[in-house]
Amino acid sequence: MSDLIFDDGYRANVGIVIFNPLGKVFFAKRRYQSGWQFPQGGIKEGESPKKAMWRELLEETGLKKKDIDLIKVSNNWYQYNLPKKNIRKNGKGKTVIGQRQKWFLLSFVNDSKLISLDQSAEQEFDSWKWIEPQKSINQVIGFKKEVYKQVIDEFIPLIEYN
């Protein structure tokens, strides 16, 4: 099954913000790179955004439905353009110019030992940490900063601080 590409060249994608009881969010470092980000991944043709989110959550963090609560789905699709050097054609010859993402806010109240980054043969992350939500905006790669700001602005009122 191939990734869903919108007619305007954006790849359909989901993004996941997981927060803990202390109001910190899960942030992971891309494997073999220095960049940090929230879990995210492509939506396959015929797959709903919610189904893609559950799949990506398991593949990238090892967490299952029973480990988290779904708090909110973003009101909007957010999008960013890829830098020119990252623009590519997919397997069907369509040029992918960026990502259009539906975001999900998840509450995690379980033991952090359940988090496992090696659930997929194509492991995306090699380390992770809990950080203040606002810090994610400054720590993510530049071309994603505006989307992260918009997503955090939408979700921050719902992230519970104890």
Accessible surface in RSA format (square Angstrom, percent):
REM  Atomic radii and reference values for relative SASA: ProtOr
REM  Chains: A
REM  Algorithm: Lee & Richards
REM  Probe-radius: 1.40
REM  Slices: 20
REM RES _ NUM      All-atoms   Total-Side   Main-Chain    Non-polar    All polar
REM                ABS   REL    ABS   REL    ABS   REL    ABS   REL    ABS   REL
RES MET A   1   172.81  89.5  96.39  63.8  76.42 182.0  98.62  83.8  74.19  98.3
RES SER A   2    43.43  36.7  32.10  42.8  11.34  26.1  36.81  78.4   6.63   9.3
RES ASP A   3    32.60  22.8  27.36  27.2   5.24  12.4   8.86  20.8  23.74  23.7
RES LEU A   4    63.84  35.6  63.84  45.7   0.00   0.0  63.84  44.8   0.00   0.0
RES ILE A   5    12.03   6.8   3.85   2.9   8.18  19.7   3.85   2.8   8.18  22.2
RES PHE A   6    56.90  28.5  52.59  32.6   4.31  11.2  56.46  34.2   0.44   1.3
RES ASP A   7   144.66 101.3 108.69 108.2  35.98  85.1  39.13  92.1 105.54 105.3
RES ASP A   8    77.70  54.4  54.64  54.4  23.07  54.5  47.93 112.8  29.77  29.7
RES GLY A   9     9.08  11.2   0.00   N/A   9.08  11.2   8.71  23.9   0.37   0.8
RES TYR A  10    19.35   9.0  19.35  11.0   0.00   0.0   6.83   5.1  12.52  15.4
RES ARG A  11    39.15  16.4  39.15  20.0   0.00   0.0   2.46   3.4  36.69  22.2
RES ALA A  12     0.00   0.0   0.00   0.0   0.00   0.0   0.00   0.0   0.00   0.0
RES ASN A  13     0.21   0.1   0.21   0.2   0.00   0.0   0.00   0.0   0.21   0.2
RES VAL A  14     0.00   0.0   0.00   0.0   0.00   0.0   0.00   0.0   0.00   0.0
RES GLY A  15     0.00   0.0   0.00   N/A   0.00   0.0   0.00   0.0   0.00   0.0
RES ILE A  16     0.00   0.0   0.00   0.0   0.00   0.0   0.00   0.0   0.00   0.0
RES VAL A  17     0.00   0.0   0.00   0.0   0.00   0.0   0.00   0.0   0.00   0.0
RES ILE A  18     0.17   0.1   0.17   0.1   0.00   0.0   0.17   0.1   0.00   0.0
RES PHE A  19     1.99   1.0   1.99   1.2   0.00   0.0   1.99   1.2   0.00   0.0
RES ASN A  20    13.51   9.3  12.73  12.3   0.78   1.9   5.00  12.0   8.51   8.2
RES PRO A  21    54.08  39.4  48.75  44.4   5.33  19.4  53.85  44.5   0.22   1.4
RES LEU A  22   118.48  66.0 106.78  76.4  11.70  29.4 107.21  75.3  11.28  30.3
RES GLY A  23     0.00   0.0   0.00   N/A   0.00   0.0   0.00   0.0   0.00   0.0
RES LYS A  24    66.24  32.3  66.24  40.6   0.00   0.0  17.95  16.2  48.29  51.4
RES VAL A  25     0.00   0.0   0.00   0.0   0.00   0.0   0.00   0.0   0.00   0.0
RES PHE A  26     0.05   0.0   0.05   0.0   0.00   0.0   0.05   0.0   0.00   0.0
RES PHE A  27     0.00   0.0   0.00   0.0   0.00   0.0   0.00   0.0   0.00   0.0
RES ALA A  28     0.00   0.0   0.00   0.0   0.00   0.0   0.00   0.0   0.00   0.0
RES LYS A  29    47.99  23.4  47.99  29.4   0.00   0.0  37.70  33.9  10.30  11.0
RES ARG A  30    71.64  30.1  71.64  36.5   0.00   0.0  13.97  19.1  57.67  34.9
RES ARG A  31    77.31  32.5  70.88  36.1   6.42  15.3   5.98   8.2  71.33  43.2
RES TYR A  32   181.81  84.9 142.57  81.1  39.24 102.1 131.74  99.0  50.06  61.7
RES GLN A  33    97.87  54.7  82.79  60.5  15.08  35.9  35.86  76.3  62.01  47.0
RES SER A  34    99.95  84.5  82.17 109.7  17.78  41.0  48.88 104.1  51.08  71.6
RES GLY A  35    22.20  27.4   0.00   N/A  22.20  27.4  20.19  55.4   2.00   4.5
RES TRP A  36    51.21  20.6  49.13  23.8   2.08   4.9  34.23  18.3  16.98  27.5
RES GLN A  37     2.94   1.6   2.94   2.1   0.00   0.0   1.18   2.5   1.76   1.3
RES PHE A  38     0.23   0.1   0.23   0.1   0.00   0.0   0.23   0.1   0.00   0.0
RES PRO A  39     0.00   0.0   0.00   0.0   0.00   0.0   0.00   0.0   0.00   0.0
RES GLN A  40    12.26   6.9  11.31   8.3   0.95   2.3   3.82   8.1   8.43   6.4
RES GLY A  41     6.94   8.6   0.00   N/A   6.94   8.6   6.94  19.1   0.00   0.0
RES GLY A  42     2.53   3.1   0.00   N/A   2.53   3.1   0.60   1.6   1.94   4.3
RES ILE A  43     2.14   1.2   2.14   1.6   0.00   0.0   2.14   1.5   0.00   0.0
RES LYS A  44    58.19  28.4  58.13  35.7   0.05   0.1  20.84  18.8  37.35  39.8
RES GLU A  45    67.79  38.9  63.04  47.7   4.75  11.3  20.34  39.3  47.46  38.7
RES GLY A  46    91.55 112.9   0.00   N/A  91.55 112.9  44.92 123.3  46.63 104.4
RES GLU A  47    23.65  13.6   9.52   7.2  14.13  33.6   7.10  13.7  16.54  13.5
RES SER A  48    56.76  48.0  47.24  63.1   9.52  21.9  44.61  95.0  12.15  17.0
RES PRO A  49    40.66  29.6  40.66  37.1   0.00   0.0  40.66  33.6   0.00   0.0
RES LYS A  50    99.64  48.6  98.50  60.4   1.14   2.7  48.67  43.8  50.97  54.3
RES LYS A  51   135.69  66.2 132.75  81.4   2.95   7.0  77.54  69.8  58.16  61.9
RES ALA A  52     0.00   0.0   0.00   0.0   0.00   0.0   0.00   0.0   0.00   0.0
RES MET A  53     0.00   0.0   0.00   0.0   0.00   0.0   0.00   0.0   0.00   0.0
RES TRP A  54    47.25  19.0  42.03  20.3   5.23  12.3  38.93  20.8   8.32  13.5
RES ARG A  55    60.43  25.4  51.71  26.4   8.71  20.7  55.20  75.4   5.22   3.2
RES GLU A  56    10.04   5.8  10.04   7.6   0.00   0.0   0.00   0.0  10.04   8.2
RES LEU A  57     0.46   0.3   0.46   0.3   0.00   0.0   0.46   0.3   0.00   0.0
RES LEU A  58    72.07  40.1  72.07  51.6   0.00   0.0  72.07  50.6   0.00   0.0
RES GLU A  59    56.69  32.5  54.55  41.3   2.14   5.1  18.09  35.0  38.60  31.5
RES GLU A  60     5.25   3.0   3.19   2.4   2.06   4.9   4.90   9.5   0.34   0.3
RES THR A  61     0.00   0.0   0.00   0.0   0.00   0.0   0.00   0.0   0.00   0.0
RES GLY A  62     8.90  11.0   0.00   N/A   8.90  11.0   0.90   2.5   8.00  17.9
RES LEU A  63     0.53   0.3   0.02   0.0   0.51   1.3   0.02   0.0   0.51   1.4
RES LYS A  64   106.73  52.1 102.09  62.6   4.64  11.0  62.40  56.2  44.33  47.2
RES LYS A  65   131.18  64.0 119.75  73.5  11.42  27.2  66.71  60.0  64.46  68.7
RES LYS A  66   159.97  78.0 121.04  74.3  38.93  92.7 104.65  94.2  55.32  58.9
RES ASP A  67     6.96   4.9   4.39   4.4   2.57   6.1   1.19   2.8   5.77   5.8
RES ILE A  68    11.91   6.8   0.21   0.2  11.70  28.2   3.11   2.2   8.80  23.9
RES ASP A  69    81.64  57.2  78.67  78.3   2.98   7.0  16.01  37.7  65.63  65.5
RES LEU A  70    57.37  31.9  28.10  20.1  29.27  73.6  28.10  19.7  29.27  78.8
RES ILE A  71    69.71  39.7  40.51  30.2  29.20  70.4  43.12  31.0  26.59  72.2
RES LYS A  72    48.46  23.6  41.80  25.6   6.66  15.9  30.21  27.2  18.24  19.4
RES VAL A  73    54.23  35.7  44.04  39.9  10.19  24.5  44.04  38.3  10.19  27.6
RES SER A  74     3.65   3.1   0.23   0.3   3.42   7.9   0.23   0.5   3.42   4.8
RES ASN A  75   105.19  72.5  75.12  72.6  30.07  72.4  24.55  59.1  80.64  77.9
RES ASN A  76    79.71  55.0  75.78  73.2   3.92   9.4  16.43  39.5  63.28  61.2
RES TRP A  77    95.71  38.4  73.12  35.4  22.59  53.0  52.71  28.1  43.00  69.8
RES TYR A  78    22.40  10.5  19.88  11.3   2.53   6.6  15.45  11.6   6.95   8.6
RES GLN A  79    80.26  44.9  61.22  44.7  19.05  45.4  22.00  46.8  58.26  44.2
RES TYR A  80    13.15   6.1   6.25   3.6   6.90  18.0  11.77   8.8   1.38   1.7
RES ASN A  81    89.68  61.8  80.39  77.7   9.29  22.4  23.41  56.3  66.28  64.1
RES LEU A  82    24.91  13.9  16.62  11.9   8.29  20.8  16.82  11.8   8.09  21.8
RES PRO A  83    41.41  30.2  28.54  26.0  12.87  46.8  41.17  34.0   0.24   1.5
RES LYS A  84   186.65  91.1 168.43 103.3  18.21  43.4 116.24 104.6  70.41  75.0
RES LYS A  85   182.43  89.0 140.01  85.9  42.42 101.0  99.01  89.1  83.42  88.9
RES ASN A  86    65.01  44.8  55.05  53.2   9.97  24.0   9.62  23.1  55.40  53.5
RES ILE A  87    66.21  37.7  45.42  33.8  20.79  50.1  45.42  32.7  20.79  56.4
RES ARG A  88   120.58  50.6 111.41  56.8   9.18  21.8  63.51  86.8  57.08  34.6
RES LYS A  89   137.05  66.9 114.04  70.0  23.01  54.8  85.79  77.2  51.26  54.6
RES ASN A  90    35.07  24.2  19.34  18.7  15.73  37.9  23.57  56.7  11.51  11.1
RES GLY A  91    90.31 111.4   0.00   N/A  90.31 111.4  44.80 123.0  45.51 101.9
RES LYS A  92   134.81  65.8  99.76  61.2  35.05  83.4  85.67  77.1  49.14  52.3
RES GLY A  93    43.74  53.9   0.00   N/A  43.74  53.9  26.04  71.5  17.70  39.6
RES LYS A  94    88.04  43.0  83.58  51.3   4.46  10.6  66.51  59.9  21.53  22.9
RES THR A  95    54.84  39.0  44.87  45.5   9.97  23.8  33.45  44.9  21.40  32.3
RES VAL A  96     1.76   1.2   1.76   1.6   0.00   0.0   1.76   1.5   0.00   0.0
RES ILE A  97    56.81  32.3  56.46  42.1   0.36   0.9  56.46  40.7   0.36   1.0
RES GLY A  98     0.00   0.0   0.00   N/A   0.00   0.0   0.00   0.0   0.00   0.0
RES GLN A  99    18.64  10.4  18.64  13.6   0.00   0.0   0.80   1.7  17.84  13.5
RES ARG A 100    41.12  17.3  41.12  21.0   0.00   0.0  14.16  19.3  26.96  16.3
RES GLN A 101     0.56   0.3   0.56   0.4   0.00   0.0   0.00   0.0   0.56   0.4
RES LYS A 102    30.08  14.7  30.08  18.5   0.00   0.0  13.56  12.2  16.52  17.6
RES TRP A 103     0.19   0.1   0.19   0.1   0.00   0.0   0.19   0.1   0.00   0.0
RES PHE A 104     2.20   1.1   2.20   1.4   0.00   0.0   2.20   1.3   0.00   0.0
RES LEU A 105     0.00   0.0   0.00   0.0   0.00   0.0   0.00   0.0   0.00   0.0
RES LEU A 106     0.00   0.0   0.00   0.0   0.00   0.0   0.00   0.0   0.00   0.0
RES SER A 107     8.80   7.4   8.52  11.4   0.28   0.6   1.63   3.5   7.17  10.0
RES PHE A 108     2.11   1.1   2.00   1.2   0.11   0.3   2.00   1.2   0.11   0.3
RES VAL A 109   104.73  68.9  77.41  70.1  27.32  65.8  77.84  67.6  26.88  72.9
RES ASN A 110    71.36  49.2  51.63  49.9  19.73  47.5   7.28  17.5  64.09  61.9
RES ASP A 111    75.71  53.0  63.59  63.3  12.11  28.6  33.61  79.1  42.10  42.0
RES SER A 112    43.14  36.5  36.79  49.1   6.35  14.6  23.93  51.0  19.21  26.9
RES LYS A 113   184.03  89.8 151.84  93.2  32.18  76.6 109.65  98.7  74.38  79.2
RES LEU A 114    73.65  41.0  62.95  45.0  10.70  26.9  66.19  46.5   7.47  20.1
RES ILE A 115    16.18   9.2   0.17   0.1  16.01  38.6   0.17   0.1  16.01  43.5
RES SER A 116    33.72  28.5  28.27  37.7   5.44  12.5  25.74  54.8   7.98  11.2
RES LEU A 117    21.64  12.1  15.32  11.0   6.32  15.9  15.32  10.8   6.32  17.0
RES ASP A 118    96.78  67.8  76.74  76.4  20.04  47.4  22.12  52.1  74.66  74.5
RES GLN A 119    90.56  50.6  56.66  41.4  33.90  80.7   6.74  14.3  83.82  63.6
RES SER A 120    32.93  27.8  18.83  25.1  14.11  32.5  12.77  27.2  20.16  28.3
RES ALA A 121   109.97 101.1  62.22  96.0  47.74 108.6  75.67 106.6  34.30  90.9
RES GLU A 122   144.80  83.1 132.94 100.6  11.86  28.2  58.34 112.8  86.46  70.6
RES GLN A 123    40.86  22.9  30.40  22.2  10.46  24.9   2.67   5.7  38.19  29.0
RES GLU A 124    59.49  34.2  49.68  37.6   9.81  23.3  21.97  42.5  37.52  30.6
RES PHE A 125     1.01   0.5   0.44   0.3   0.56   1.5   0.44   0.3   0.56   1.6
RES ASP A 126    63.86  44.7  38.13  38.0  25.73  60.8  23.24  54.7  40.62  40.5
RES SER A 127    42.01  35.5  38.14  50.9   3.87   8.9  37.62  80.1   4.39   6.2
RES TRP A 128    69.55  27.9  47.29  22.9  22.25  52.3  29.75  15.9  39.79  64.6
RES LYS A 129    70.61  34.4  64.99  39.9   5.62  13.4  43.68  39.3  26.92  28.7
RES TRP A 130    51.75  20.8  32.72  15.8  19.03  44.7  30.13  16.1  21.62  35.1
RES ILE A 131    12.51   7.1   9.55   7.1   2.96   7.1  12.51   9.0   0.00   0.0
RES GLU A 132    64.12  36.8  63.50  48.0   0.62   1.5  28.49  55.1  35.62  29.1
RES PRO A 133     1.59   1.2   1.59   1.4   0.00   0.0   1.59   1.3   0.00   0.0
RES GLN A 134    92.43  51.7  89.50  65.4   2.93   7.0  52.76 112.3  39.66  30.1
RES LYS A 135   110.27  53.8 108.98  66.9   1.29   3.1  57.89  52.1  52.38  55.8
RES SER A 136     0.00   0.0   0.00   0.0   0.00   0.0   0.00   0.0   0.00   0.0
RES ILE A 137    25.47  14.5  25.47  19.0   0.00   0.0  25.47  18.3   0.00   0.0
RES ASN A 138   117.08  80.7  98.54  95.2  18.54  44.7  24.48  58.9  92.60  89.5
RES GLN A 139    69.86  39.1  50.42  36.8  19.45  46.3  28.98  61.7  40.88  31.0
RES VAL A 140     4.53   3.0   0.19   0.2   4.34  10.5   0.28   0.2   4.25  11.5
RES ILE A 141    90.22  51.3  80.12  59.7  10.10  24.4  89.73  64.6   0.49   1.3
RES GLY A 142    47.16  58.2   0.00   N/A  47.16  58.2  27.23  74.7  19.93  44.6
RES PHE A 143    61.81  30.9  37.57  23.3  24.24  63.1  48.96  29.7  12.85  36.8
RES LYS A 144    13.11   6.4  13.11   8.0   0.00   0.0   4.50   4.1   8.61   9.2
RES LYS A 145    73.21  35.7  72.77  44.7   0.43   1.0  65.49  58.9   7.72   8.2
RES GLU A 146   105.41  60.5 101.33  76.7   4.08   9.7  56.60 109.5  48.80  39.8
RES VAL A 147     3.23   2.1   2.97   2.7   0.26   0.6   2.97   2.6   0.26   0.7
RES TYR A 148     0.79   0.4   0.61   0.3   0.18   0.5   0.79   0.6   0.00   0.0
RES LYS A 149    93.91  45.8  93.91  57.6   0.00   0.0  65.14  58.6  28.77  30.6
RES GLN A 150    71.06  39.7  66.03  48.3   5.02  12.0  19.89  42.3  51.17  38.8
RES VAL A 151     0.67   0.4   0.33   0.3   0.34   0.8   0.67   0.6   0.00   0.0
RES ILE A 152     0.00   0.0   0.00   0.0   0.00   0.0   0.00   0.0   0.00   0.0
RES ASP A 153    69.35  48.6  55.52  55.3  13.82  32.7  25.47  59.9  43.88  43.8
RES GLU A 154    30.02  17.2  13.04   9.9  16.97  40.4  22.14  42.8   7.87   6.4
RES PHE A 155     0.26   0.1   0.26   0.2   0.00   0.0   0.26   0.2   0.00   0.0
RES ILE A 156    45.69  26.0  41.60  31.0   4.09   9.9  41.60  30.0   4.09  11.1
RES PRO A 157   105.44  76.8  64.82  59.1  40.62 147.6  77.37  63.9  28.07 174.4
RES LEU A 158    70.44  39.2  61.75  44.2   8.69  21.9  65.96  46.3   4.48  12.1
RES ILE A 159     6.27   3.6   0.00   0.0   6.27  15.1   0.06   0.0   6.21  16.8
RES GLU A 160   103.58  59.5  97.53  73.8   6.05  14.4  36.30  70.2  67.28  54.9
RES TYR A 161   119.67  55.9  90.40  51.4  29.26  76.1  81.04  60.9  38.63  47.6
RES ASN A 162   141.18  97.4  71.96  69.5  69.22 166.7  58.49 140.8  82.69  79.9
END  Absolute sums over single chains surface
CHAIN  1 A     8338.8       6594.3       1744.4       4562.9       3775.9
END  Absolute sums over all chains
TOTAL          8338.8       6594.3       1744.4       4562.9       3775.9
